[in-house]
């Protein structure tokens, strides 16, 4: 992926280290979603607007994810040293592996993520520590947001040391800008935040993709 003139380098960090407990025995990250592994759908959507890709996962997931991302030459892995500590730990691990100053964090189960919104979030972060969408003035979308790498990684580390596990906890230490629902809708439909947790949701997403 070539850098655009005048654009700061950007990492796309995809979180894939969860155990998919509501999905069944299969790893939903690499499950076939309308002919394409779900994580590949996420990567294909964000790849045009990032310069590097980091996949956060457990060690045993790497072979299957690597196969799902065949042809994506610049994807690297950030393996959780302690599995299943939750998404905040995955964010910290992935950000520590990033070589850029800012990073999109997106969950592997968000197959409808919109690159136009991602691009806008990178533009909005500006001199802040984060640009975080918030819907209905209440719901922070922390796993489809852009963060400055070092401040967010440090804030996550301190939160984990306090045994705080909510992904919103690190925000209290950051200078973040809110991207409200009206602003989001200027760049993407709200389905950009839709995540797939169950087999039923997976089948519904597959049906929509097949109908496109």
ChimeraX attribute file (.defattr): number of C-alpha atoms within 10 A of each C-alpha:
attribute: neighborCount
match mode: 1-to-1
recipient: residues
	/A:1	12
	/A:2	10
	/A:3	13
	/A:4	11
	/A:5	6
	/A:6	6
	/A:7	9
	/A:8	14
	/A:9	18
	/A:10	24
	/A:11	27
	/A:12	27
	/A:13	33
	/A:14	30
	/A:15	25
	/A:16	25
	/A:17	27
	/A:18	20
	/A:19	18
	/A:20	17
	/A:21	12
	/A:22	11
	/A:23	16
	/A:24	12
	/A:25	9
	/A:26	11
	/A:27	17
	/A:28	26
	/A:29	29
	/A:30	23
	/A:31	17
	/A:32	16
	/A:33	21
	/A:34	17
	/A:35	11
	/A:36	13
	/A:37	20
	/A:38	25
	/A:39	27
	/A:40	24
	/A:41	24
	/A:42	22
	/A:43	24
	/A:44	15
	/A:45	17
	/A:46	25
	/A:47	16
	/A:48	13
	/A:49	23
	/A:50	24
	/A:51	20
	/A:52	22
	/A:53	24
	/A:54	24
	/A:55	27
	/A:56	30
	/A:57	26
	/A:58	20
	/A:59	14
	/A:60	10
	/A:61	16
	/A:62	17
	/A:63	10
	/A:64	14
	/A:65	20
	/A:66	18
	/A:67	13
	/A:68	20
	/A:69	18
	/A:70	10
	/A:71	9
	/A:72	16
	/A:73	11
	/A:74	10
	/A:75	17
	/A:76	18
	/A:77	21
	/A:78	25
	/A:79	22
	/A:80	20
	/A:81	13
	/A:82	10
	/A:83	15
	/A:84	14
	/A:85	14
	/A:86	17
	/A:87	20
	/A:88	25
	/A:89	24
	/A:90	30
	/A:91	27
	/A:92	22
	/A:93	23
	/A:94	29
	/A:95	31
	/A:96	15
	/A:97	19
	/A:98	22
	/A:99	14
	/A:100	17
	/A:101	15
	/A:102	24
	/A:103	30
	/A:104	28
	/A:105	23
	/A:106	26
	/A:107	26
	/A:108	27
	/A:109	24
	/A:110	23
	/A:111	28
	/A:112	20
	/A:113	27
	/A:114	20
	/A:115	20
	/A:116	16
	/A:117	23
	/A:118	25
	/A:119	18
	/A:120	19
	/A:121	26
	/A:122	24
	/A:123	14
	/A:124	18
	/A:125	22
	/A:126	13
	/A:127	11
	/A:128	14
	/A:129	21
	/A:130	28
	/A:131	25
	/A:132	23
	/A:133	25
	/A:134	20
	/A:135	18
	/A:136	9
	/A:137	11
	/A:138	9
	/A:139	12
	/A:140	18
	/A:141	16
	/A:142	22
	/A:143	23
	/A:144	24
	/A:145	23
	/A:146	31
	/A:147	27
	/A:148	24
	/A:149	25
	/A:150	17
	/A:151	21
	/A:152	24
	/A:153	21
	/A:154	16
	/A:155	19
	/A:156	28
	/A:157	19
	/A:158	15
	/A:159	21
	/A:160	19
	/A:161	10
	/A:162	9
	/A:163	9
	/A:164	15
	/A:165	17
	/A:166	13
	/A:167	18
	/A:168	16
	/A:169	16
	/A:170	21
	/A:171	18
	/A:172	9
	/A:173	15
	/A:174	16
	/A:175	13
	/A:176	20
	/A:177	18
	/A:178	18
	/A:179	21
	/A:180	17
	/A:181	17
	/A:182	11
	/A:183	15
	/A:184	19
	/A:185	12
	/A:186	11
	/A:187	17
	/A:188	19
	/A:189	14
	/A:190	14
	/A:191	12
	/A:192	19
	/A:193	21
	/A:194	14
	/A:195	17
	/A:196	23
	/A:197	16
	/A:198	15
	/A:199	13
	/A:200	11
	/A:201	14
	/A:202	21
	/A:203	14
	/A:204	13
	/A:205	19
	/A:206	18
	/A:207	13
	/A:208	10
	/A:209	14
	/A:210	11
	/A:211	8
	/A:212	5
